[in-house]
Amino acid sequence: MTEAHRNLLAGAVTLMVGLGLWRFAGGVELPVVDLSKVGVVLMYVGGAEVLLGLYRTVRR
């Protein structure tokens, strides 16, 4: 598995975990962080990693 494919896979998984947190953990209250905001951050990170993987795939 090439590094570009690993980036695509890891980005997709991170994006899906973030989507799940954002969608389903809105009612959970923690004293330090809000899980829906963590989900949004994970979606951005996952999306950026997917874009990096696509860039590396096209560049290859």
HTML snippet that shows the backbone in 3Dmol.js (N, CA, C, O; Angstrom):
<script src="https://3Dmol.org/build/3Dmol-min.js"></script>
<div id="view" style="width:600px;height:400px;position:relative"></div>
<script>
const pdb = `
ATOM      1  N   MET A   1       0.849  -1.174   0.000  1.00  0.00           N
ATOM      2  CA  MET A   1       0.000   0.000   0.000  1.00  0.00           C
ATOM      3  C   MET A   1       0.893   1.236   0.000  1.00  0.00           C
ATOM      4  O   MET A   1       1.795   1.369   0.828  1.00  0.00           O
ATOM      5  N   THR A   2       0.632   2.123  -0.929  1.00  0.00           N
ATOM      6  CA  THR A   2       1.449   3.327  -1.024  1.00  0.00           C
ATOM      7  C   THR A   2       1.024   4.347   0.030  1.00  0.00           C
ATOM      8  O   THR A   2      -0.029   4.233   0.657  1.00  0.00           O
ATOM      9  N   GLU A   3       1.881   5.340   0.198  1.00  0.00           N
ATOM     10  CA  GLU A   3       1.589   6.368   1.195  1.00  0.00           C
ATOM     11  C   GLU A   3       0.353   7.181   0.816  1.00  0.00           C
ATOM     12  O   GLU A   3      -0.402   7.612   1.687  1.00  0.00           O
ATOM     13  N   ALA A   4       0.149   7.387  -0.474  1.00  0.00           N
ATOM     14  CA  ALA A   4      -1.036   8.128  -0.919  1.00  0.00           C
ATOM     15  C   ALA A   4      -2.315   7.375  -0.561  1.00  0.00           C
ATOM     16  O   ALA A   4      -3.295   7.978  -0.124  1.00  0.00           O
ATOM     17  N   HIS A   5      -2.300   6.055  -0.749  1.00  0.00           N
ATOM     18  CA  HIS A   5      -3.485   5.269  -0.401  1.00  0.00           C
ATOM     19  C   HIS A   5      -3.700   5.232   1.107  1.00  0.00           C
ATOM     20  O   HIS A   5      -4.840   5.222   1.569  1.00  0.00           O
ATOM     21  N   ARG A   6      -2.622   5.212   1.871  1.00  0.00           N
ATOM     22  CA  ARG A   6      -2.762   5.268   3.330  1.00  0.00           C
ATOM     23  C   ARG A   6      -3.374   6.589   3.767  1.00  0.00           C
ATOM     24  O   ARG A   6      -4.213   6.623   4.667  1.00  0.00           O
ATOM     25  N   ASN A   7      -2.948   7.696   3.117  1.00  0.00           N
ATOM     26  CA  ASN A   7      -3.534   8.993   3.427  1.00  0.00           C
ATOM     27  C   ASN A   7      -5.026   9.020   3.102  1.00  0.00           C
ATOM     28  O   ASN A   7      -5.825   9.552   3.873  1.00  0.00           O
ATOM     29  N   LEU A   8      -5.394   8.450   1.968  1.00  0.00           N
ATOM     30  CA  LEU A   8      -6.808   8.405   1.599  1.00  0.00           C
ATOM     31  C   LEU A   8      -7.623   7.601   2.601  1.00  0.00           C
ATOM     32  O   LEU A   8      -8.701   8.026   3.016  1.00  0.00           O
ATOM     33  N   LEU A   9      -7.111   6.449   2.985  1.00  0.00           N
ATOM     34  CA  LEU A   9      -7.835   5.586   3.919  1.00  0.00           C
ATOM     35  C   LEU A   9      -7.930   6.221   5.304  1.00  0.00           C
ATOM     36  O   LEU A   9      -9.005   6.244   5.904  1.00  0.00           O
ATOM     37  N   ALA A  10      -6.824   6.730   5.807  1.00  0.00           N
ATOM     38  CA  ALA A  10      -6.833   7.355   7.136  1.00  0.00           C
ATOM     39  C   ALA A  10      -7.711   8.604   7.146  1.00  0.00           C
ATOM     40  O   ALA A  10      -8.418   8.859   8.121  1.00  0.00           O
ATOM     41  N   GLY A  11      -7.668   9.371   6.079  1.00  0.00           N
ATOM     42  CA  GLY A  11      -8.518  10.561   5.991  1.00  0.00           C
ATOM     43  C   GLY A  11      -9.992  10.215   5.959  1.00  0.00           C
ATOM     44  O   GLY A  11     -10.806  10.881   6.599  1.00  0.00           O
ATOM     45  N   ALA A  12     -10.340   9.174   5.216  1.00  0.00           N
ATOM     46  CA  ALA A  12     -11.744   8.761   5.141  1.00  0.00           C
ATOM     47  C   ALA A  12     -12.238   8.259   6.493  1.00  0.00           C
ATOM     48  O   ALA A  12     -13.357   8.567   6.903  1.00  0.00           O
ATOM     49  N   VAL A  13     -11.407   7.488   7.181  1.00  0.00           N
ATOM     50  CA  VAL A  13     -11.796   6.982   8.501  1.00  0.00           C
ATOM     51  C   VAL A  13     -11.939   8.135   9.490  1.00  0.00           C
ATOM     52  O   VAL A  13     -12.901   8.179  10.257  1.00  0.00           O
ATOM     53  N   THR A  14     -10.991   9.065   9.478  1.00  0.00           N
ATOM     54  CA  THR A  14     -11.055  10.223  10.378  1.00  0.00           C
ATOM     55  C   THR A  14     -12.284  11.067  10.083  1.00  0.00           C
ATOM     56  O   THR A  14     -12.951  11.541  11.003  1.00  0.00           O
ATOM     57  N   LEU A  15     -12.581  11.253   8.817  1.00  0.00           N
ATOM     58  CA  LEU A  15     -13.761  12.020   8.425  1.00  0.00           C
ATOM     59  C   LEU A  15     -15.035  11.351   8.919  1.00  0.00           C
ATOM     60  O   LEU A  15     -15.934  12.031   9.413  1.00  0.00           O
ATOM     61  N   MET A  16     -15.126  10.034   8.794  1.00  0.00           N
ATOM     62  CA  MET A  16     -16.321   9.318   9.247  1.00  0.00           C
ATOM     63  C   MET A  16     -16.472   9.336  10.768  1.00  0.00           C
ATOM     64  O   MET A  16     -17.583   9.466  11.283  1.00  0.00           O
ATOM     65  N   VAL A  17     -15.364   9.207  11.479  1.00  0.00           N
ATOM     66  CA  VAL A  17     -15.431   9.300  12.945  1.00  0.00           C
ATOM     67  C   VAL A  17     -15.887  10.695  13.360  1.00  0.00           C
ATOM     68  O   VAL A  17     -16.721  10.841  14.254  1.00  0.00           O
ATOM     69  N   GLY A  18     -15.340  11.715  12.711  1.00  0.00           N
ATOM     70  CA  GLY A  18     -15.765  13.084  12.997  1.00  0.00           C
ATOM     71  C   GLY A  18     -17.226  13.314  12.687  1.00  0.00           C
ATOM     72  O   GLY A  18     -17.926  13.993  13.437  1.00  0.00           O
ATOM     73  N   LEU A  19     -17.693  12.750  11.581  1.00  0.00           N
ATOM     74  CA  LEU A  19     -19.103  12.878  11.222  1.00  0.00           C
ATOM     75  C   LEU A  19     -19.992  12.204  12.255  1.00  0.00           C
ATOM     76  O   LEU A  19     -21.040  12.737  12.621  1.00  0.00           O
ATOM     77  N   GLY A  20     -19.575  11.032  12.726  1.00  0.00           N
ATOM     78  CA  GLY A  20     -20.337  10.338  13.758  1.00  0.00           C
ATOM     79  C   GLY A  20     -20.393  11.119  15.056  1.00  0.00           C
ATOM     80  O   GLY A  20     -21.450  11.218  15.679  1.00  0.00           O
ATOM     81  N   LEU A  21     -19.271  11.669  15.466  1.00  0.00           N
ATOM     82  CA  LEU A  21     -19.262  12.481  16.694  1.00  0.00           C
ATOM     83  C   LEU A  21     -20.137  13.714  16.532  1.00  0.00           C
ATOM     84  O   LEU A  21     -20.915  14.051  17.425  1.00  0.00           O
ATOM     85  N   TRP A  22     -20.011  14.381  15.403  1.00  0.00           N
ATOM     86  CA  TRP A  22     -20.783  15.600  15.192  1.00  0.00           C
ATOM     87  C   TRP A  22     -22.280  15.307  15.173  1.00  0.00           C
ATOM     88  O   TRP A  22     -23.083  16.074  15.705  1.00  0.00           O
ATOM     89  N   ARG A  23     -22.643  14.183  14.550  1.00  0.00           N
ATOM     90  CA  ARG A  23     -24.060  13.870  14.374  1.00  0.00           C
ATOM     91  C   ARG A  23     -24.709  13.282  15.625  1.00  0.00           C
ATOM     92  O   ARG A  23     -25.839  13.634  15.964  1.00  0.00           O
ATOM     93  N   PHE A  24     -23.995  12.384  16.313  1.00  0.00           N
ATOM     94  CA  PHE A  24     -24.640  11.607  17.365  1.00  0.00           C
ATOM     95  C   PHE A  24     -24.200  11.935  18.782  1.00  0.00           C
ATOM     96  O   PHE A  24     -24.808  11.433  19.728  1.00  0.00           O
ATOM     97  N   ALA A  25     -23.178  12.750  18.972  1.00  0.00           N
ATOM     98  CA  ALA A  25     -22.694  13.018  20.326  1.00  0.00           C
ATOM     99  C   ALA A  25     -23.013  14.446  20.770  1.00  0.00           C
ATOM    100  O   ALA A  25     -22.352  14.982  21.659  1.00  0.00           O
ATOM    101  N   GLY A  26     -24.012  15.055  20.159  1.00  0.00           N
ATOM    102  CA  GLY A  26     -24.351  16.433  20.517  1.00  0.00           C
ATOM    103  C   GLY A  26     -24.934  16.573  21.911  1.00  0.00           C
ATOM    104  O   GLY A  26     -24.767  17.616  22.544  1.00  0.00           O
ATOM    105  N   GLY A  27     -25.607  15.556  22.399  1.00  0.00           N
ATOM    106  CA  GLY A  27     -26.232  15.631  23.712  1.00  0.00           C
ATOM    107  C   GLY A  27     -25.319  15.245  24.864  1.00  0.00           C
ATOM    108  O   GLY A  27     -25.692  15.400  26.027  1.00  0.00           O
ATOM    109  N   VAL A  28     -24.135  14.746  24.558  1.00  0.00           N
ATOM    110  CA  VAL A  28     -23.208  14.321  25.609  1.00  0.00           C
ATOM    111  C   VAL A  28     -22.458  15.543  26.116  1.00  0.00           C
ATOM    112  O   VAL A  28     -21.870  16.292  25.335  1.00  0.00           O
ATOM    113  N   GLU A  29     -22.481  15.736  27.424  1.00  0.00           N
ATOM    114  CA  GLU A  29     -21.802  16.891  28.004  1.00  0.00           C
ATOM    115  C   GLU A  29     -20.593  16.447  28.808  1.00  0.00           C
ATOM    116  O   GLU A  29     -20.706  15.654  29.742  1.00  0.00           O
ATOM    117  N   LEU A  30     -19.445  16.967  28.435  1.00  0.00           N
ATOM    118  CA  LEU A  30     -18.205  16.744  29.159  1.00  0.00           C
ATOM    119  C   LEU A  30     -17.743  18.084  29.723  1.00  0.00           C
ATOM    120  O   LEU A  30     -18.018  19.126  29.127  1.00  0.00           O
ATOM    121  N   PRO A  31     -17.049  18.079  30.856  1.00  0.00           N
ATOM    122  CA  PRO A  31     -16.669  19.353  31.452  1.00  0.00           C
ATOM    123  C   PRO A  31     -15.609  20.118  30.662  1.00  0.00           C
ATOM    124  O   PRO A  31     -15.500  21.335  30.810  1.00  0.00           O
ATOM    125  N   VAL A  32     -14.834  19.440  29.835  1.00  0.00           N
ATOM    126  CA  VAL A  32     -13.713  20.114  29.182  1.00  0.00           C
ATOM    127  C   VAL A  32     -13.999  20.442  27.722  1.00  0.00           C
ATOM    128  O   VAL A  32     -13.749  21.566  27.287  1.00  0.00           O
ATOM    129  N   VAL A  33     -14.519  19.484  26.957  1.00  0.00           N
ATOM    130  CA  VAL A  33     -14.729  19.687  25.525  1.00  0.00           C
ATOM    131  C   VAL A  33     -16.160  19.347  25.132  1.00  0.00           C
ATOM    132  O   VAL A  33     -16.863  18.622  25.837  1.00  0.00           O
ATOM    133  N   ASP A  34     -16.567  19.878  24.012  1.00  0.00           N
ATOM    134  CA  ASP A  34     -17.858  19.558  23.424  1.00  0.00           C
ATOM    135  C   ASP A  34     -17.601  18.576  22.281  1.00  0.00           C
ATOM    136  O   ASP A  34     -16.887  18.907  21.335  1.00  0.00           O
ATOM    137  N   LEU A  35     -18.168  17.385  22.356  1.00  0.00           N
ATOM    138  CA  LEU A  35     -17.863  16.341  21.389  1.00  0.00           C
ATOM    139  C   LEU A  35     -18.312  16.688  19.976  1.00  0.00           C
ATOM    140  O   LEU A  35     -17.713  16.214  19.010  1.00  0.00           O
ATOM    141  N   SER A  36     -19.337  17.492  19.836  1.00  0.00           N
ATOM    142  CA  SER A  36     -19.745  17.872  18.482  1.00  0.00           C
ATOM    143  C   SER A  36     -18.692  18.778  17.837  1.00  0.00           C
ATOM    144  O   SER A  36     -18.469  18.704  16.629  1.00  0.00           O
ATOM    145  N   LYS A  37     -18.045  19.634  18.637  1.00  0.00           N
ATOM    146  CA  LYS A  37     -16.964  20.474  18.097  1.00  0.00           C
ATOM    147  C   LYS A  37     -15.734  19.645  17.766  1.00  0.00           C
ATOM    148  O   LYS A  37     -15.044  19.923  16.785  1.00  0.00           O
ATOM    149  N   VAL A  38     -15.456  18.636  18.568  1.00  0.00           N
ATOM    150  CA  VAL A  38     -14.356  17.721  18.258  1.00  0.00           C
ATOM    151  C   VAL A  38     -14.654  17.004  16.942  1.00  0.00           C
ATOM    152  O   VAL A  38     -13.750  16.790  16.134  1.00  0.00           O
ATOM    153  N   GLY A  39     -15.894  16.639  16.727  1.00  0.00           N
ATOM    154  CA  GLY A  39     -16.291  16.000  15.480  1.00  0.00           C
ATOM    155  C   GLY A  39     -16.063  16.896  14.275  1.00  0.00           C
ATOM    156  O   GLY A  39     -15.614  16.431  13.227  1.00  0.00           O
ATOM    157  N   VAL A  40     -16.371  18.182  14.419  1.00  0.00           N
ATOM    158  CA  VAL A  40     -16.159  19.122  13.312  1.00  0.00           C
ATOM    159  C   VAL A  40     -14.666  19.245  13.013  1.00  0.00           C
ATOM    160  O   VAL A  40     -14.269  19.265  11.848  1.00  0.00           O
ATOM    161  N   VAL A  41     -13.847  19.326  14.039  1.00  0.00           N
ATOM    162  CA  VAL A  41     -12.401  19.411  13.838  1.00  0.00           C
ATOM    163  C   VAL A  41     -11.884  18.146  13.152  1.00  0.00           C
ATOM    164  O   VAL A  41     -11.060  18.228  12.242  1.00  0.00           O
ATOM    165  N   LEU A  42     -12.360  16.985  13.581  1.00  0.00           N
ATOM    166  CA  LEU A  42     -11.936  15.737  12.949  1.00  0.00           C
ATOM    167  C   LEU A  42     -12.384  15.660  11.487  1.00  0.00           C
ATOM    168  O   LEU A  42     -11.671  15.103  10.652  1.00  0.00           O
ATOM    169  N   MET A  43     -13.548  16.210  11.175  1.00  0.00           N
ATOM    170  CA  MET A  43     -13.987  16.228   9.783  1.00  0.00           C
ATOM    171  C   MET A  43     -13.066  17.087   8.927  1.00  0.00           C
ATOM    172  O   MET A  43     -12.732  16.710   7.804  1.00  0.00           O
ATOM    173  N   TYR A  44     -12.655  18.236   9.447  1.00  0.00           N
ATOM    174  CA  TYR A  44     -11.717  19.084   8.708  1.00  0.00           C
ATOM    175  C   TYR A  44     -10.373  18.394   8.514  1.00  0.00           C
ATOM    176  O   TYR A  44      -9.808  18.432   7.421  1.00  0.00           O
ATOM    177  N   VAL A  45      -9.864  17.771   9.556  1.00  0.00           N
ATOM    178  CA  VAL A  45      -8.584  17.074   9.468  1.00  0.00           C
ATOM    179  C   VAL A  45      -8.686  15.907   8.487  1.00  0.00           C
ATOM    180  O   VAL A  45      -7.787  15.704   7.670  1.00  0.00           O
ATOM    181  N   GLY A  46      -9.760  15.149   8.560  1.00  0.00           N
ATOM    182  CA  GLY A  46      -9.961  14.041   7.641  1.00  0.00           C
ATOM    183  C   GLY A  46     -10.088  14.506   6.199  1.00  0.00           C
ATOM    184  O   GLY A  46      -9.537  13.886   5.290  1.00  0.00           O
ATOM    185  N   GLY A  47     -10.805  15.584   5.992  1.00  0.00           N
ATOM    186  CA  GLY A  47     -10.933  16.133   4.643  1.00  0.00           C
ATOM    187  C   GLY A  47      -9.604  16.603   4.082  1.00  0.00           C
ATOM    188  O   GLY A  47      -9.311  16.398   2.904  1.00  0.00           O
ATOM    189  N   ALA A  48      -8.799  17.235   4.928  1.00  0.00           N
ATOM    190  CA  ALA A  48      -7.474  17.677   4.492  1.00  0.00           C
ATOM    191  C   ALA A  48      -6.584  16.480   4.157  1.00  0.00           C
ATOM    192  O   ALA A  48      -5.815  16.525   3.197  1.00  0.00           O
ATOM    193  N   GLU A  49      -6.687  15.431   4.932  1.00  0.00           N
ATOM    194  CA  GLU A  49      -5.878  14.242   4.666  1.00  0.00           C
ATOM    195  C   GLU A  49      -6.329  13.537   3.388  1.00  0.00           C
ATOM    196  O   GLU A  49      -5.498  13.012   2.646  1.00  0.00           O
ATOM    197  N   VAL A  50      -7.621  13.523   3.127  1.00  0.00           N
ATOM    198  CA  VAL A  50      -8.118  12.959   1.871  1.00  0.00           C
ATOM    199  C   VAL A  50      -7.597  13.778   0.696  1.00  0.00           C
ATOM    200  O   VAL A  50      -7.167  13.213  -0.310  1.00  0.00           O
ATOM    201  N   LEU A  51      -7.630  15.091   0.815  1.00  0.00           N
ATOM    202  CA  LEU A  51      -7.111  15.939  -0.255  1.00  0.00           C
ATOM    203  C   LEU A  51      -5.617  15.714  -0.475  1.00  0.00           C
ATOM    204  O   LEU A  51      -5.152  15.703  -1.615  1.00  0.00           O
ATOM    205  N   LEU A  52      -4.867  15.537   0.606  1.00  0.00           N
ATOM    206  CA  LEU A  52      -3.440  15.245   0.491  1.00  0.00           C
ATOM    207  C   LEU A  52      -3.223  13.914  -0.220  1.00  0.00           C
ATOM    208  O   LEU A  52      -2.342  13.808  -1.073  1.00  0.00           O
ATOM    209  N   GLY A  53      -4.005  12.912   0.115  1.00  0.00           N
ATOM    210  CA  GLY A  53      -3.896  11.619  -0.547  1.00  0.00           C
ATOM    211  C   GLY A  53      -4.238  11.706  -2.024  1.00  0.00           C
ATOM    212  O   GLY A  53      -3.572  11.087  -2.853  1.00  0.00           O
ATOM    213  N   LEU A  54      -5.276  12.475  -2.362  1.00  0.00           N
ATOM    214  CA  LEU A  54      -5.624  12.657  -3.775  1.00  0.00           C
ATOM    215  C   LEU A  54      -4.520  13.381  -4.522  1.00  0.00           C
ATOM    216  O   LEU A  54      -4.203  13.029  -5.658  1.00  0.00           O
ATOM    217  N   TYR A  55      -3.934  14.387  -3.897  1.00  0.00           N
ATOM    218  CA  TYR A  55      -2.842  15.125  -4.519  1.00  0.00           C
ATOM    219  C   TYR A  55      -1.648  14.208  -4.775  1.00  0.00           C
ATOM    220  O   TYR A  55      -1.045  14.247  -5.848  1.00  0.00           O
ATOM    221  N   ARG A  56      -1.312  13.387  -3.788  1.00  0.00           N
ATOM    222  CA  ARG A  56      -0.191  12.477  -3.957  1.00  0.00           C
ATOM    223  C   ARG A  56      -0.481  11.404  -4.998  1.00  0.00           C
ATOM    224  O   ARG A  56       0.430  10.965  -5.701  1.00  0.00           O
ATOM    225  N   THR A  57      -1.728  10.980  -5.107  1.00  0.00           N
ATOM    226  CA  THR A  57      -2.092   9.993  -6.121  1.00  0.00           C
ATOM    227  C   THR A  57      -1.976  10.587  -7.520  1.00  0.00           C
ATOM    228  O   THR A  57      -1.442   9.947  -8.426  1.00  0.00           O
ATOM    229  N   VAL A  58      -2.472  11.802  -7.699  1.00  0.00           N
ATOM    230  CA  VAL A  58      -2.423  12.444  -9.007  1.00  0.00           C
ATOM    231  C   VAL A  58      -0.975  12.799  -9.366  1.00  0.00           C
ATOM    232  O   VAL A  58      -0.570  12.674 -10.521  1.00  0.00           O
ATOM    233  N   ARG A  59      -0.222  13.230  -8.400  1.00  0.00           N
ATOM    234  CA  ARG A  59       1.163  13.640  -8.638  1.00  0.00           C
ATOM    235  C   ARG A  59       2.049  12.457  -9.031  1.00  0.00           C
ATOM    236  O   ARG A  59       3.009  12.619  -9.785  1.00  0.00           O
ATOM    237  N   ARG A  60       1.728  11.285  -8.526  1.00  0.00           N
ATOM    238  CA  ARG A  60       2.512  10.082  -8.819  1.00  0.00           C
ATOM    239  C   ARG A  60       2.360   9.767 -10.267  1.00  0.00           C
ATOM    240  O   ARG A  60       2.933   8.790 -10.749  1.00  0.00           O
TER     241      ARG A  60
END
`;
const viewer = $3Dmol.createViewer("view");
viewer.addModel(pdb, "pdb");
viewer.setStyle({}, {cartoon: {color: "spectrum"}});
viewer.zoomTo();
viewer.render();
</script>
